[in-house]
Amino acid sequence: MAIRLPSVLSAKHILRRQASATSMEVPKGYFAVYVGEGEKKRFVIPVSVLNQPSFQELLSIAENEFGFSHPMGGLTIPCSEDLFMSLTSTLC
């Protein structure tokens, strides 16, 4: 029997819930990113956002700033948390 999330949950709620999980494991079909201008916050997001033009633009900005060596040990997105939440809520 599969467990299904109610469709009324917004992407923002899902992202926050996953980001606040204490486990460092990333579920299959998701990947972790670190977002923030000062202190970085970890988010776990679906891989389906990778083909979205607006997310690819964020990846390009990250490449320009960090190259392929990310200081957090994972993908770091150099934007505000609010901008990231706004963007990903329209993608998921």
C-alpha positions in Angstrom: 0.0 0.0 0.0 1.5 3.4 -1.0 1.4 6.4 1.2 0.2 9.5 -0.6 0.5 13.1 0.4 -2.7 15.2 0.1 -2.7 17.3 -3.0 -3.6 20.4 -0.9 0.0 20.6 0.4 1.8 23.4 -1.3 5.3 22.9 -2.7 6.6 25.5 -0.1 5.2 23.4 2.7 6.8 20.2 1.3 10.2 21.9 0.8 10.2 23.3 4.3 9.2 20.0 5.9 11.9 18.1 4.1 14.5 20.8 4.8 13.8 20.6 8.5 14.2 16.9 8.7 17.1 15.8 10.9 18.2 13.0 8.6 20.9 13.9 6.1 19.7 11.2 3.7 18.1 12.2 0.5 15.2 10.2 -0.9 15.4 8.7 -4.3 14.3 11.2 -6.9 15.4 14.2 -4.9 18.7 16.1 -4.3 19.9 18.5 -1.7 20.9 22.1 -2.2 22.2 24.8 0.2 20.5 28.2 -0.2 21.2 31.5 1.4 23.3 34.6 1.3 24.7 34.4 4.8 23.9 31.2 6.7 23.0 28.4 4.3 19.8 26.4 4.7 19.5 22.8 3.3 16.6 22.0 1.0 15.7 18.7 -0.5 14.0 19.2 -3.9 12.7 16.9 -6.6 15.1 16.2 -9.6 12.2 17.2 -11.9 13.1 20.9 -11.4 16.4 20.4 -13.1 14.9 20.8 -16.5 13.1 24.0 -15.7 14.7 27.1 -17.4 14.4 29.3 -14.2 16.2 26.6 -12.1 18.8 26.2 -14.8 19.5 29.9 -14.5 20.1 29.5 -10.8 22.5 26.7 -11.6 24.3 28.9 -14.0 24.6 31.6 -11.3 26.0 29.0 -8.9 28.5 27.9 -11.5 29.7 31.4 -12.1 30.1 32.1 -8.4 31.5 28.7 -7.2 32.6 26.8 -10.3 32.2 23.1 -9.6 33.8 23.3 -6.1 31.0 24.1 -3.7 32.1 25.1 -0.2 29.3 23.3 1.6 30.2 19.9 0.0 26.9 20.0 -1.9 25.3 22.2 -4.5 25.1 25.8 -3.2 22.7 28.3 -4.7 23.7 31.9 -4.0 20.4 33.6 -3.6 18.1 34.6 -0.8 15.9 31.9 0.8 12.8 33.9 -0.1 13.7 34.0 -3.8 14.5 30.3 -3.8 11.2 29.5 -2.1 9.3 31.7 -4.6 10.9 30.0 -7.6 10.6 26.4 -6.4 7.0 26.9 -5.4 6.1 27.5 -9.0 8.2 24.6 -10.3 7.1 21.7 -8.1 
